[in-house]
Amino acid sequence: MTLVEKIKKMLGYRYIVNLHTWEIHDLKNPHVNSKKDMMSDKKMITKKQFNINLEDRYNGCRWCL
């Protein structure tokens, strides 16, 4: 996790979205199988954005959500 990602996590950006698979991962509930570190195209989102994205077309990771 980069310094910018650590700062965002402290500011409330709790979730990471994998933009290739459309999966949302929880940073506060890490799991070995979710492979968050291997993502090349990702963005961090807040709880409010998480709810909006789940209603849209994204799905949650089966390991960490």
N, C-alpha and C positions, 0 to 999 in steps of 0.2 A: 504494500500500500504506500503510495507516494505521500509527501508532506501535504499537498493540496487535498488529497482524499482524507487524510487524518483530520485536517481542519474542518472540512465539510462535515465529517462524521460528528465532530463536536458541536457543530452548528445545527444539527438535526437532520442531516441527509443520512438516513439510516439504511437505505436500500440501494442496490446496484442493479441496473438493467443491462442485460446482454442484448445488444441491438441486432445480433445475428440470429439468435434463437427466440427472441421476444420473451425471455424469462426474467423474472424479478427475483433477486436474491437478498436475503436479510443479513446485514453485517453484524447484528447483535446475536445471531444464532448460527455461528459458523458450523459447517459440516465438511468432512473430508471429500465427499463425493460431489459437492456442488462446483468445484473447480473455478472459484471466483478469480484466482490469481492468473489463470490462463486466458482470460478474456482479452481480446485485442480491441474491440470496439464496444465501449461501455459508457454509461452515464450514471451519476448518482442522483437519487430523488428523495423527496421528503415523504412523510406519512400521507399527506394530502394528495400528492402526486401519485402515490402508490394506489390509493383508492380509485382515483380517476383512471389510471392505466389498467387496473383490473377490470373495470367496467368496459373499457375499450377493447383492445385486442391482445393484451399481454396475458401471460399466465405465470403462476408462481412456481418456484423451484420445489420439487417434491422432497428435497432433502432438508432445506433450511427454512421453509415456510410451513 
